[in-house]
Amino acid sequence: MMKETPFRELWLKFSEQELLPDVDWLFRHAPPSVKNTFCTIHLQEGYKLIHQGTENLYIYIIIEGEFVVNKLAFNNGKELALTLCYSGEFLGEMEALCQQKNYHYDVIALTEARVIRIPSDSFFVWVSQDHRLSILLNRQLSKRSLINGEQRLMTVVDSIEKNLLYILTQLSTHQIRLPRETLAAILGTSRRHLDKVLFRLKEQEVIEQEGQIILLITKK
């Protein structure tokens, strides 16, 4: 069972309210010569829809279900989860638009799912004949970049938080007295990111802060 996250909730809301209705409308009004090449595929949970390194023959539109996009790390051969995809999103479209012969990622169904499969040549015809599809793809890419950027920021914040708490636990006084800029430099981050971490820890009653002093609250 997947844990609900702000990213998932935000992207599902965007998909359901903006992407999926537009995709459905565009699909219904696609040129007949293009639409006749489409087919619907039902997938079981765990099915690998796209294999990294295989030829880019199709583009997919998610109608129902959730997918994870993985990339195989060449240095250790492990799969790295890059992002999640939901209803209304396209899969494989970036390789096609960038004229990449092979897929660069694995795409695996996390739930039972239903997708529309579109041959790459039909996809190009569709894009060339309907500018609204290009606009939708640009919106999807922009929104995905924005949300993924926020996710990366939160990952950085979590790492800073762990390092700061480790330092506090190792000090006998459980406190730090340093200018914020100096502490940020020690933690390898910016003053802005450090302020986010300190605010969150204070809200959680993990630390107390007075001027330059940061004190770890110890449970009695």
PyMOL commands that place a pseudoatom at each C-alpha (Angstrom):
pseudoatom trace, name=CA, resn=MET, resi=1, chain=A, elem=C, hetatm=0, pos=[0.000, 0.000, 0.000]
pseudoatom trace, name=CA, resn=MET, resi=2, chain=A, elem=C, hetatm=0, pos=[1.414, 3.390, -0.996]
pseudoatom trace, name=CA, resn=LYS, resi=3, chain=A, elem=C, hetatm=0, pos=[1.679, 6.157, 1.578]
pseudoatom trace, name=CA, resn=GLU, resi=4, chain=A, elem=C, hetatm=0, pos=[-0.278, 9.304, 0.791]
pseudoatom trace, name=CA, resn=THR, resi=5, chain=A, elem=C, hetatm=0, pos=[1.965, 12.328, 0.309]
pseudoatom trace, name=CA, resn=PRO, resi=6, chain=A, elem=C, hetatm=0, pos=[1.378, 15.999, -0.494]
pseudoatom trace, name=CA, resn=PHE, resi=7, chain=A, elem=C, hetatm=0, pos=[3.000, 15.349, -3.881]
pseudoatom trace, name=CA, resn=ARG, resi=8, chain=A, elem=C, hetatm=0, pos=[0.515, 12.586, -4.673]
pseudoatom trace, name=CA, resn=GLU, resi=9, chain=A, elem=C, hetatm=0, pos=[-2.482, 14.617, -3.513]
pseudoatom trace, name=CA, resn=LEU, resi=10, chain=A, elem=C, hetatm=0, pos=[-1.418, 17.682, -5.448]
pseudoatom trace, name=CA, resn=TRP, resi=11, chain=A, elem=C, hetatm=0, pos=[-0.633, 15.791, -8.629]
pseudoatom trace, name=CA, resn=LEU, resi=12, chain=A, elem=C, hetatm=0, pos=[-3.835, 13.733, -8.481]
pseudoatom trace, name=CA, resn=LYS, resi=13, chain=A, elem=C, hetatm=0, pos=[-5.838, 16.936, -8.084]
pseudoatom trace, name=CA, resn=PHE, resi=14, chain=A, elem=C, hetatm=0, pos=[-4.053, 18.471, -11.061]
pseudoatom trace, name=CA, resn=SER, resi=15, chain=A, elem=C, hetatm=0, pos=[-4.476, 15.305, -13.122]
pseudoatom trace, name=CA, resn=GLU, resi=16, chain=A, elem=C, hetatm=0, pos=[-8.161, 14.857, -12.385]
pseudoatom trace, name=CA, resn=GLN, resi=17, chain=A, elem=C, hetatm=0, pos=[-9.157, 18.508, -12.738]
pseudoatom trace, name=CA, resn=GLU, resi=18, chain=A, elem=C, hetatm=0, pos=[-6.900, 19.609, -15.583]
pseudoatom trace, name=CA, resn=LEU, resi=19, chain=A, elem=C, hetatm=0, pos=[-5.018, 16.859, -17.418]
pseudoatom trace, name=CA, resn=LEU, resi=20, chain=A, elem=C, hetatm=0, pos=[-7.512, 14.025, -17.713]
pseudoatom trace, name=CA, resn=PRO, resi=21, chain=A, elem=C, hetatm=0, pos=[-10.497, 16.076, -18.991]
pseudoatom trace, name=CA, resn=ASP, resi=22, chain=A, elem=C, hetatm=0, pos=[-8.289, 17.736, -21.610]
pseudoatom trace, name=CA, resn=VAL, resi=23, chain=A, elem=C, hetatm=0, pos=[-6.769, 14.423, -22.676]
pseudoatom trace, name=CA, resn=ASP, resi=24, chain=A, elem=C, hetatm=0, pos=[-10.214, 12.867, -22.941]
pseudoatom trace, name=CA, resn=TRP, resi=25, chain=A, elem=C, hetatm=0, pos=[-11.485, 15.778, -25.058]
pseudoatom trace, name=CA, resn=LEU, resi=26, chain=A, elem=C, hetatm=0, pos=[-8.413, 15.745, -27.306]
pseudoatom trace, name=CA, resn=PHE, resi=27, chain=A, elem=C, hetatm=0, pos=[-8.679, 11.986, -27.716]
pseudoatom trace, name=CA, resn=ARG, resi=28, chain=A, elem=C, hetatm=0, pos=[-12.309, 12.215, -28.781]
pseudoatom trace, name=CA, resn=HIS, resi=29, chain=A, elem=C, hetatm=0, pos=[-11.439, 14.920, -31.341]
pseudoatom trace, name=CA, resn=ALA, resi=30, chain=A, elem=C, hetatm=0, pos=[-8.195, 13.392, -32.634]
pseudoatom trace, name=CA, resn=PRO, resi=31, chain=A, elem=C, hetatm=0, pos=[-7.954, 13.005, -36.438]
pseudoatom trace, name=CA, resn=PRO, resi=32, chain=A, elem=C, hetatm=0, pos=[-9.690, 9.737, -37.477]
pseudoatom trace, name=CA, resn=SER, resi=33, chain=A, elem=C, hetatm=0, pos=[-6.540, 8.455, -39.205]
pseudoatom trace, name=CA, resn=VAL, resi=34, chain=A, elem=C, hetatm=0, pos=[-4.713, 8.843, -35.891]
pseudoatom trace, name=CA, resn=LYS, resi=35, chain=A, elem=C, hetatm=0, pos=[-7.452, 7.645, -33.573]
pseudoatom trace, name=CA, resn=ASN, resi=36, chain=A, elem=C, hetatm=0, pos=[-7.875, 4.433, -35.557]
pseudoatom trace, name=CA, resn=THR, resi=37, chain=A, elem=C, hetatm=0, pos=[-4.344, 3.411, -34.501]
pseudoatom trace, name=CA, resn=PHE, resi=38, chain=A, elem=C, hetatm=0, pos=[-5.071, 3.774, -30.779]
pseudoatom trace, name=CA, resn=CYS, resi=39, chain=A, elem=C, hetatm=0, pos=[-5.846, 0.819, -28.528]
pseudoatom trace, name=CA, resn=THR, resi=40, chain=A, elem=C, hetatm=0, pos=[-6.677, 0.410, -24.847]
pseudoatom trace, name=CA, resn=ILE, resi=41, chain=A, elem=C, hetatm=0, pos=[-4.592, -1.915, -22.686]
pseudoatom trace, name=CA, resn=HIS, resi=42, chain=A, elem=C, hetatm=0, pos=[-5.524, -3.244, -19.234]
pseudoatom trace, name=CA, resn=LEU, resi=43, chain=A, elem=C, hetatm=0, pos=[-2.559, -3.908, -16.931]
pseudoatom trace, name=CA, resn=GLN, resi=44, chain=A, elem=C, hetatm=0, pos=[-2.120, -5.852, -13.718]
pseudoatom trace, name=CA, resn=GLU, resi=45, chain=A, elem=C, hetatm=0, pos=[-0.314, -4.486, -10.688]
pseudoatom trace, name=CA, resn=GLY, resi=46, chain=A, elem=C, hetatm=0, pos=[3.451, -4.898, -11.096]
pseudoatom trace, name=CA, resn=TYR, resi=47, chain=A, elem=C, hetatm=0, pos=[3.389, -5.039, -14.903]
pseudoatom trace, name=CA, resn=LYS, resi=48, chain=A, elem=C, hetatm=0, pos=[6.383, -3.328, -16.537]
pseudoatom trace, name=CA, resn=LEU, resi=49, chain=A, elem=C, hetatm=0, pos=[4.882, -1.244, -19.315]
pseudoatom trace, name=CA, resn=ILE, resi=50, chain=A, elem=C, hetatm=0, pos=[8.124, 0.317, -20.554]
pseudoatom trace, name=CA, resn=HIS, resi=51, chain=A, elem=C, hetatm=0, pos=[11.568, -1.306, -20.422]
pseudoatom trace, name=CA, resn=GLN, resi=52, chain=A, elem=C, hetatm=0, pos=[14.652, 0.872, -20.264]
pseudoatom trace, name=CA, resn=GLY, resi=53, chain=A, elem=C, hetatm=0, pos=[16.794, 0.482, -23.379]
pseudoatom trace, name=CA, resn=THR, resi=54, chain=A, elem=C, hetatm=0, pos=[14.068, -0.975, -25.612]
pseudoatom trace, name=CA, resn=GLU, resi=55, chain=A, elem=C, hetatm=0, pos=[12.968, 0.726, -28.815]
pseudoatom trace, name=CA, resn=ASN, resi=56, chain=A, elem=C, hetatm=0, pos=[10.607, 3.666, -28.445]
pseudoatom trace, name=CA, resn=LEU, resi=57, chain=A, elem=C, hetatm=0, pos=[7.646, 2.387, -30.467]
pseudoatom trace, name=CA, resn=TYR, resi=58, chain=A, elem=C, hetatm=0, pos=[4.672, 3.683, -28.454]
pseudoatom trace, name=CA, resn=ILE, resi=59, chain=A, elem=C, hetatm=0, pos=[3.445, 6.566, -26.330]
pseudoatom trace, name=CA, resn=TYR, resi=60, chain=A, elem=C, hetatm=0, pos=[0.912, 5.874, -23.577]
pseudoatom trace, name=CA, resn=ILE, resi=61, chain=A, elem=C, hetatm=0, pos=[-1.808, 7.918, -21.881]
pseudoatom trace, name=CA, resn=ILE, resi=62, chain=A, elem=C, hetatm=0, pos=[-2.810, 6.835, -18.380]
pseudoatom trace, name=CA, resn=ILE, resi=63, chain=A, elem=C, hetatm=0, pos=[-6.584, 6.565, -18.069]
pseudoatom trace, name=CA, resn=GLU, resi=64, chain=A, elem=C, hetatm=0, pos=[-6.677, 4.776, -14.710]
pseudoatom trace, name=CA, resn=GLY, resi=65, chain=A, elem=C, hetatm=0, pos=[-4.049, 3.615, -12.223]
pseudoatom trace, name=CA, resn=GLU, resi=66, chain=A, elem=C, hetatm=0, pos=[-0.710, 4.707, -10.851]
pseudoatom trace, name=CA, resn=PHE, resi=67, chain=A, elem=C, hetatm=0, pos=[2.814, 4.108, -12.157]
pseudoatom trace, name=CA, resn=VAL, resi=68, chain=A, elem=C, hetatm=0, pos=[6.367, 4.520, -10.915]
pseudoatom trace, name=CA, resn=VAL, resi=69, chain=A, elem=C, hetatm=0, pos=[9.166, 5.643, -13.233]
pseudoatom trace, name=CA, resn=ASN, resi=70, chain=A, elem=C, hetatm=0, pos=[12.483, 3.934, -12.453]
pseudoatom trace, name=CA, resn=LYS, resi=71, chain=A, elem=C, hetatm=0, pos=[15.957, 4.266, -13.904]
pseudoatom trace, name=CA, resn=LEU, resi=72, chain=A, elem=C, hetatm=0, pos=[18.667, 1.640, -13.712]
pseudoatom trace, name=CA, resn=ALA, resi=73, chain=A, elem=C, hetatm=0, pos=[21.845, 3.072, -12.162]
pseudoatom trace, name=CA, resn=PHE, resi=74, chain=A, elem=C, hetatm=0, pos=[24.838, 2.062, -14.259]
pseudoatom trace, name=CA, resn=ASN, resi=75, chain=A, elem=C, hetatm=0, pos=[27.323, 2.203, -11.368]
pseudoatom trace, name=CA, resn=ASN, resi=76, chain=A, elem=C, hetatm=0, pos=[25.593, -0.360, -9.110]
pseudoatom trace, name=CA, resn=GLY, resi=77, chain=A, elem=C, hetatm=0, pos=[22.769, -1.801, -11.219]
pseudoatom trace, name=CA, resn=LYS, resi=78, chain=A, elem=C, hetatm=0, pos=[20.064, -0.739, -8.754]
pseudoatom trace, name=CA, resn=GLU, resi=79, chain=A, elem=C, hetatm=0, pos=[16.669, 0.646, -9.722]
pseudoatom trace, name=CA, resn=LEU, resi=80, chain=A, elem=C, hetatm=0, pos=[16.114, 4.261, -8.662]
pseudoatom trace, name=CA, resn=ALA, resi=81, chain=A, elem=C, hetatm=0, pos=[12.548, 5.550, -8.329]
pseudoatom trace, name=CA, resn=LEU, resi=82, chain=A, elem=C, hetatm=0, pos=[12.386, 8.939, -10.050]
pseudoatom trace, name=CA, resn=THR, resi=83, chain=A, elem=C, hetatm=0, pos=[8.729, 9.942, -9.973]
pseudoatom trace, name=CA, resn=LEU, resi=84, chain=A, elem=C, hetatm=0, pos=[5.132, 8.748, -9.881]
pseudoatom trace, name=CA, resn=CYS, resi=85, chain=A, elem=C, hetatm=0, pos=[2.592, 9.144, -12.693]
pseudoatom trace, name=CA, resn=TYR, resi=86, chain=A, elem=C, hetatm=0, pos=[-1.186, 9.290, -12.541]
pseudoatom trace, name=CA, resn=SER, resi=87, chain=A, elem=C, hetatm=0, pos=[-4.339, 9.568, -14.647]
pseudoatom trace, name=CA, resn=GLY, resi=88, chain=A, elem=C, hetatm=0, pos=[-4.064, 11.999, -17.540]
pseudoatom trace, name=CA, resn=GLU, resi=89, chain=A, elem=C, hetatm=0, pos=[-0.281, 11.793, -17.893]
pseudoatom trace, name=CA, resn=PHE, resi=90, chain=A, elem=C, hetatm=0, pos=[1.650, 10.709, -20.971]
pseudoatom trace, name=CA, resn=LEU, resi=91, chain=A, elem=C, hetatm=0, pos=[4.402, 8.071, -20.791]
pseudoatom trace, name=CA, resn=GLY, resi=92, chain=A, elem=C, hetatm=0, pos=[7.245, 7.809, -23.308]
pseudoatom trace, name=CA, resn=GLU, resi=93, chain=A, elem=C, hetatm=0, pos=[6.413, 11.132, -24.934]
pseudoatom trace, name=CA, resn=MET, resi=94, chain=A, elem=C, hetatm=0, pos=[9.699, 12.836, -24.023]
pseudoatom trace, name=CA, resn=GLU, resi=95, chain=A, elem=C, hetatm=0, pos=[11.832, 10.216, -25.783]
pseudoatom trace, name=CA, resn=ALA, resi=96, chain=A, elem=C, hetatm=0, pos=[9.615, 10.589, -28.851]
pseudoatom trace, name=CA, resn=LEU, resi=97, chain=A, elem=C, hetatm=0, pos=[9.688, 14.388, -28.874]
pseudoatom trace, name=CA, resn=CYS, resi=98, chain=A, elem=C, hetatm=0, pos=[13.469, 14.383, -28.345]
pseudoatom trace, name=CA, resn=GLN, resi=99, chain=A, elem=C, hetatm=0, pos=[13.831, 11.798, -31.135]
pseudoatom trace, name=CA, resn=GLN, resi=100, chain=A, elem=C, hetatm=0, pos=[15.450, 9.266, -28.840]
pseudoatom trace, name=CA, resn=LYS, resi=101, chain=A, elem=C, hetatm=0, pos=[15.429, 5.784, -30.360]
pseudoatom trace, name=CA, resn=ASN, resi=102, chain=A, elem=C, hetatm=0, pos=[15.171, 3.940, -27.035]
pseudoatom trace, name=CA, resn=TYR, resi=103, chain=A, elem=C, hetatm=0, pos=[13.319, 4.451, -23.782]
pseudoatom trace, name=CA, resn=HIS, resi=104, chain=A, elem=C, hetatm=0, pos=[15.472, 5.866, -20.990]
pseudoatom trace, name=CA, resn=TYR, resi=105, chain=A, elem=C, hetatm=0, pos=[13.379, 4.556, -18.092]
pseudoatom trace, name=CA, resn=ASP, resi=106, chain=A, elem=C, hetatm=0, pos=[11.338, 1.654, -16.778]
pseudoatom trace, name=CA, resn=VAL, resi=107, chain=A, elem=C, hetatm=0, pos=[7.659, 2.325, -16.092]
pseudoatom trace, name=CA, resn=ILE, resi=108, chain=A, elem=C, hetatm=0, pos=[5.878, -0.106, -13.752]
pseudoatom trace, name=CA, resn=ALA, resi=109, chain=A, elem=C, hetatm=0, pos=[2.200, -0.241, -12.756]
pseudoatom trace, name=CA, resn=LEU, resi=110, chain=A, elem=C, hetatm=0, pos=[1.719, 0.157, -9.009]
pseudoatom trace, name=CA, resn=THR, resi=111, chain=A, elem=C, hetatm=0, pos=[-1.975, -0.702, -9.265]
pseudoatom trace, name=CA, resn=GLU, resi=112, chain=A, elem=C, hetatm=0, pos=[-4.275, -2.261, -11.789]
pseudoatom trace, name=CA, resn=ALA, resi=113, chain=A, elem=C, hetatm=0, pos=[-4.307, 0.224, -14.640]
pseudoatom trace, name=CA, resn=ARG, resi=114, chain=A, elem=C, hetatm=0, pos=[-5.718, 1.120, -18.031]
pseudoatom trace, name=CA, resn=VAL, resi=115, chain=A, elem=C, hetatm=0, pos=[-3.769, 3.039, -20.686]
pseudoatom trace, name=CA, resn=ILE, resi=116, chain=A, elem=C, hetatm=0, pos=[-4.201, 4.130, -24.278]
pseudoatom trace, name=CA, resn=ARG, resi=117, chain=A, elem=C, hetatm=0, pos=[-1.337, 2.963, -26.514]
pseudoatom trace, name=CA, resn=ILE, resi=118, chain=A, elem=C, hetatm=0, pos=[-0.392, 5.216, -29.432]
pseudoatom trace, name=CA, resn=PRO, resi=119, chain=A, elem=C, hetatm=0, pos=[2.188, 4.304, -32.114]
pseudoatom trace, name=CA, resn=SER, resi=120, chain=A, elem=C, hetatm=0, pos=[4.985, 6.870, -32.205]
pseudoatom trace, name=CA, resn=ASP, resi=121, chain=A, elem=C, hetatm=0, pos=[4.339, 7.851, -35.827]
pseudoatom trace, name=CA, resn=SER, resi=122, chain=A, elem=C, hetatm=0, pos=[0.654, 8.456, -35.070]
pseudoatom trace, name=CA, resn=PHE, resi=123, chain=A, elem=C, hetatm=0, pos=[1.646, 10.554, -32.065]
pseudoatom trace, name=CA, resn=PHE, resi=124, chain=A, elem=C, hetatm=0, pos=[3.771, 12.813, -34.284]
pseudoatom trace, name=CA, resn=VAL, resi=125, chain=A, elem=C, hetatm=0, pos=[0.901, 13.216, -36.755]
pseudoatom trace, name=CA, resn=TRP, resi=126, chain=A, elem=C, hetatm=0, pos=[-1.421, 14.103, -33.889]
pseudoatom trace, name=CA, resn=VAL, resi=127, chain=A, elem=C, hetatm=0, pos=[0.984, 16.716, -32.492]
pseudoatom trace, name=CA, resn=SER, resi=128, chain=A, elem=C, hetatm=0, pos=[1.484, 18.266, -35.938]
pseudoatom trace, name=CA, resn=GLN, resi=129, chain=A, elem=C, hetatm=0, pos=[-2.257, 18.563, -36.574]
pseudoatom trace, name=CA, resn=ASP, resi=130, chain=A, elem=C, hetatm=0, pos=[-3.497, 19.754, -33.196]
pseudoatom trace, name=CA, resn=HIS, resi=131, chain=A, elem=C, hetatm=0, pos=[-1.656, 22.557, -31.391]
pseudoatom trace, name=CA, resn=ARG, resi=132, chain=A, elem=C, hetatm=0, pos=[-3.823, 21.964, -28.304]
pseudoatom trace, name=CA, resn=LEU, resi=133, chain=A, elem=C, hetatm=0, pos=[-1.992, 18.688, -27.730]
pseudoatom trace, name=CA, resn=SER, resi=134, chain=A, elem=C, hetatm=0, pos=[1.341, 20.543, -27.740]
pseudoatom trace, name=CA, resn=ILE, resi=135, chain=A, elem=C, hetatm=0, pos=[-0.032, 23.013, -25.201]
pseudoatom trace, name=CA, resn=LEU, resi=136, chain=A, elem=C, hetatm=0, pos=[-1.216, 20.166, -22.966]
pseudoatom trace, name=CA, resn=LEU, resi=137, chain=A, elem=C, hetatm=0, pos=[2.174, 18.445, -23.136]
pseudoatom trace, name=CA, resn=ASN, resi=138, chain=A, elem=C, hetatm=0, pos=[3.915, 21.714, -22.209]
pseudoatom trace, name=CA, resn=ARG, resi=139, chain=A, elem=C, hetatm=0, pos=[1.581, 22.223, -19.264]
pseudoatom trace, name=CA, resn=GLN, resi=140, chain=A, elem=C, hetatm=0, pos=[2.203, 18.692, -18.053]
pseudoatom trace, name=CA, resn=LEU, resi=141, chain=A, elem=C, hetatm=0, pos=[5.977, 19.052, -18.310]
pseudoatom trace, name=CA, resn=SER, resi=142, chain=A, elem=C, hetatm=0, pos=[5.950, 22.435, -16.532]
pseudoatom trace, name=CA, resn=LYS, resi=143, chain=A, elem=C, hetatm=0, pos=[3.779, 21.158, -13.695]
pseudoatom trace, name=CA, resn=ARG, resi=144, chain=A, elem=C, hetatm=0, pos=[5.866, 18.007, -13.317]
pseudoatom trace, name=CA, resn=SER, resi=145, chain=A, elem=C, hetatm=0, pos=[9.076, 20.058, -13.144]
pseudoatom trace, name=CA, resn=LEU, resi=146, chain=A, elem=C, hetatm=0, pos=[7.578, 22.370, -10.526]
pseudoatom trace, name=CA, resn=ILE, resi=147, chain=A, elem=C, hetatm=0, pos=[6.312, 19.598, -8.271]
pseudoatom trace, name=CA, resn=ASN, resi=148, chain=A, elem=C, hetatm=0, pos=[9.473, 17.509, -8.614]
pseudoatom trace, name=CA, resn=GLY, resi=149, chain=A, elem=C, hetatm=0, pos=[11.484, 20.588, -7.704]
pseudoatom trace, name=CA, resn=GLU, resi=150, chain=A, elem=C, hetatm=0, pos=[9.453, 20.943, -4.525]
pseudoatom trace, name=CA, resn=GLN, resi=151, chain=A, elem=C, hetatm=0, pos=[10.044, 17.266, -3.753]
pseudoatom trace, name=CA, resn=ARG, resi=152, chain=A, elem=C, hetatm=0, pos=[13.812, 17.683, -4.184]
pseudoatom trace, name=CA, resn=LEU, resi=153, chain=A, elem=C, hetatm=0, pos=[13.732, 20.698, -1.884]
pseudoatom trace, name=CA, resn=MET, resi=154, chain=A, elem=C, hetatm=0, pos=[11.946, 18.707, 0.834]
pseudoatom trace, name=CA, resn=THR, resi=155, chain=A, elem=C, hetatm=0, pos=[14.482, 15.887, 0.469]
pseudoatom trace, name=CA, resn=VAL, resi=156, chain=A, elem=C, hetatm=0, pos=[17.277, 18.395, 1.012]
pseudoatom trace, name=CA, resn=VAL, resi=157, chain=A, elem=C, hetatm=0, pos=[15.476, 19.830, 4.034]
pseudoatom trace, name=CA, resn=ASP, resi=158, chain=A, elem=C, hetatm=0, pos=[15.099, 16.345, 5.568]
pseudoatom trace, name=CA, resn=SER, resi=159, chain=A, elem=C, hetatm=0, pos=[18.819, 15.657, 5.122]
pseudoatom trace, name=CA, resn=ILE, resi=160, chain=A, elem=C, hetatm=0, pos=[19.776, 18.968, 6.754]
pseudoatom trace, name=CA, resn=GLU, resi=161, chain=A, elem=C, hetatm=0, pos=[17.428, 18.229, 9.656]
pseudoatom trace, name=CA, resn=LYS, resi=162, chain=A, elem=C, hetatm=0, pos=[19.031, 14.848, 10.339]
pseudoatom trace, name=CA, resn=ASN, resi=163, chain=A, elem=C, hetatm=0, pos=[22.548, 16.302, 10.244]
pseudoatom trace, name=CA, resn=LEU, resi=164, chain=A, elem=C, hetatm=0, pos=[21.618, 19.142, 12.583]
pseudoatom trace, name=CA, resn=LEU, resi=165, chain=A, elem=C, hetatm=0, pos=[19.986, 16.818, 15.107]
pseudoatom trace, name=CA, resn=TYR, resi=166, chain=A, elem=C, hetatm=0, pos=[22.984, 14.489, 14.975]
pseudoatom trace, name=CA, resn=ILE, resi=167, chain=A, elem=C, hetatm=0, pos=[25.311, 17.391, 15.836]
pseudoatom trace, name=CA, resn=LEU, resi=168, chain=A, elem=C, hetatm=0, pos=[23.085, 18.467, 18.736]
pseudoatom trace, name=CA, resn=THR, resi=169, chain=A, elem=C, hetatm=0, pos=[22.947, 14.939, 20.183]
pseudoatom trace, name=CA, resn=GLN, resi=170, chain=A, elem=C, hetatm=0, pos=[26.743, 14.649, 20.052]
pseudoatom trace, name=CA, resn=LEU, resi=171, chain=A, elem=C, hetatm=0, pos=[27.365, 17.876, 21.992]
pseudoatom trace, name=CA, resn=SER, resi=172, chain=A, elem=C, hetatm=0, pos=[27.400, 17.532, 25.788]
pseudoatom trace, name=CA, resn=THR, resi=173, chain=A, elem=C, hetatm=0, pos=[25.341, 20.711, 26.201]
pseudoatom trace, name=CA, resn=HIS, resi=174, chain=A, elem=C, hetatm=0, pos=[22.963, 19.735, 23.387]
pseudoatom trace, name=CA, resn=GLN, resi=175, chain=A, elem=C, hetatm=0, pos=[23.125, 23.267, 22.087]
pseudoatom trace, name=CA, resn=ILE, resi=176, chain=A, elem=C, hetatm=0, pos=[24.788, 25.270, 19.308]
pseudoatom trace, name=CA, resn=ARG, resi=177, chain=A, elem=C, hetatm=0, pos=[25.678, 28.952, 19.483]
pseudoatom trace, name=CA, resn=LEU, resi=178, chain=A, elem=C, hetatm=0, pos=[26.600, 30.095, 15.968]
pseudoatom trace, name=CA, resn=PRO, resi=179, chain=A, elem=C, hetatm=0, pos=[25.521, 32.723, 13.447]
pseudoatom trace, name=CA, resn=ARG, resi=180, chain=A, elem=C, hetatm=0, pos=[22.960, 31.254, 11.026]
pseudoatom trace, name=CA, resn=GLU, resi=181, chain=A, elem=C, hetatm=0, pos=[25.232, 31.810, 8.019]
pseudoatom trace, name=CA, resn=THR, resi=182, chain=A, elem=C, hetatm=0, pos=[28.047, 29.883, 9.717]
pseudoatom trace, name=CA, resn=LEU, resi=183, chain=A, elem=C, hetatm=0, pos=[25.782, 27.003, 10.718]
pseudoatom trace, name=CA, resn=ALA, resi=184, chain=A, elem=C, hetatm=0, pos=[24.324, 26.860, 7.216]
pseudoatom trace, name=CA, resn=ALA, resi=185, chain=A, elem=C, hetatm=0, pos=[27.837, 26.620, 5.759]
pseudoatom trace, name=CA, resn=ILE, resi=186, chain=A, elem=C, hetatm=0, pos=[28.715, 23.781, 8.156]
pseudoatom trace, name=CA, resn=LEU, resi=187, chain=A, elem=C, hetatm=0, pos=[25.600, 21.880, 7.085]
pseudoatom trace, name=CA, resn=GLY, resi=188, chain=A, elem=C, hetatm=0, pos=[26.325, 22.538, 3.405]
pseudoatom trace, name=CA, resn=THR, resi=189, chain=A, elem=C, hetatm=0, pos=[23.155, 24.490, 2.722]
pseudoatom trace, name=CA, resn=SER, resi=190, chain=A, elem=C, hetatm=0, pos=[21.805, 28.025, 2.418]
pseudoatom trace, name=CA, resn=ARG, resi=191, chain=A, elem=C, hetatm=0, pos=[20.453, 30.261, 5.162]
pseudoatom trace, name=CA, resn=ARG, resi=192, chain=A, elem=C, hetatm=0, pos=[17.008, 29.972, 3.588]
pseudoatom trace, name=CA, resn=HIS, resi=193, chain=A, elem=C, hetatm=0, pos=[16.963, 26.152, 3.774]
pseudoatom trace, name=CA, resn=LEU, resi=194, chain=A, elem=C, hetatm=0, pos=[18.305, 26.211, 7.320]
pseudoatom trace, name=CA, resn=ASP, resi=195, chain=A, elem=C, hetatm=0, pos=[15.522, 28.576, 8.387]
pseudoatom trace, name=CA, resn=LYS, resi=196, chain=A, elem=C, hetatm=0, pos=[12.963, 26.110, 6.984]
pseudoatom trace, name=CA, resn=VAL, resi=197, chain=A, elem=C, hetatm=0, pos=[14.493, 23.297, 9.041]
pseudoatom trace, name=CA, resn=LEU, resi=198, chain=A, elem=C, hetatm=0, pos=[14.624, 25.349, 12.241]
pseudoatom trace, name=CA, resn=PHE, resi=199, chain=A, elem=C, hetatm=0, pos=[11.031, 26.481, 11.845]
pseudoatom trace, name=CA, resn=ARG, resi=200, chain=A, elem=C, hetatm=0, pos=[9.818, 22.905, 11.366]
pseudoatom trace, name=CA, resn=LEU, resi=201, chain=A, elem=C, hetatm=0, pos=[11.798, 21.592, 14.364]
pseudoatom trace, name=CA, resn=LYS, resi=202, chain=A, elem=C, hetatm=0, pos=[10.443, 24.370, 16.582]
pseudoatom trace, name=CA, resn=GLU, resi=203, chain=A, elem=C, hetatm=0, pos=[6.885, 23.597, 15.454]
pseudoatom trace, name=CA, resn=GLN, resi=204, chain=A, elem=C, hetatm=0, pos=[7.491, 19.947, 16.383]
pseudoatom trace, name=CA, resn=GLU, resi=205, chain=A, elem=C, hetatm=0, pos=[8.929, 21.044, 19.768]
pseudoatom trace, name=CA, resn=VAL, resi=206, chain=A, elem=C, hetatm=0, pos=[12.213, 19.284, 19.037]
pseudoatom trace, name=CA, resn=ILE, resi=207, chain=A, elem=C, hetatm=0, pos=[14.377, 22.369, 19.574]
pseudoatom trace, name=CA, resn=GLU, resi=208, chain=A, elem=C, hetatm=0, pos=[14.236, 25.747, 21.277]
pseudoatom trace, name=CA, resn=GLN, resi=209, chain=A, elem=C, hetatm=0, pos=[15.784, 28.796, 19.667]
pseudoatom trace, name=CA, resn=GLU, resi=210, chain=A, elem=C, hetatm=0, pos=[16.820, 32.119, 21.175]
pseudoatom trace, name=CA, resn=GLY, resi=211, chain=A, elem=C, hetatm=0, pos=[19.021, 34.376, 19.091]
pseudoatom trace, name=CA, resn=GLN, resi=212, chain=A, elem=C, hetatm=0, pos=[22.042, 32.370, 17.986]
pseudoatom trace, name=CA, resn=ILE, resi=213, chain=A, elem=C, hetatm=0, pos=[21.389, 29.578, 20.472]
pseudoatom trace, name=CA, resn=ILE, resi=214, chain=A, elem=C, hetatm=0, pos=[19.741, 26.362, 19.269]
pseudoatom trace, name=CA, resn=LEU, resi=215, chain=A, elem=C, hetatm=0, pos=[18.948, 23.926, 22.089]
pseudoatom trace, name=CA, resn=LEU, resi=216, chain=A, elem=C, hetatm=0, pos=[17.818, 20.324, 21.691]
pseudoatom trace, name=CA, resn=ILE, resi=217, chain=A, elem=C, hetatm=0, pos=[14.785, 19.575, 23.864]
pseudoatom trace, name=CA, resn=THR, resi=218, chain=A, elem=C, hetatm=0, pos=[15.467, 16.382, 25.783]
pseudoatom trace, name=CA, resn=LYS, resi=219, chain=A, elem=C, hetatm=0, pos=[12.599, 14.248, 27.006]
pseudoatom trace, name=CA, resn=LYS, resi=220, chain=A, elem=C, hetatm=0, pos=[12.531, 13.803, 30.761]
for i in range(1, 220): cmd.bond("trace and resi %d" % i, "trace and resi %d" % (i + 1))
show_as sticks, trace
zoom trace
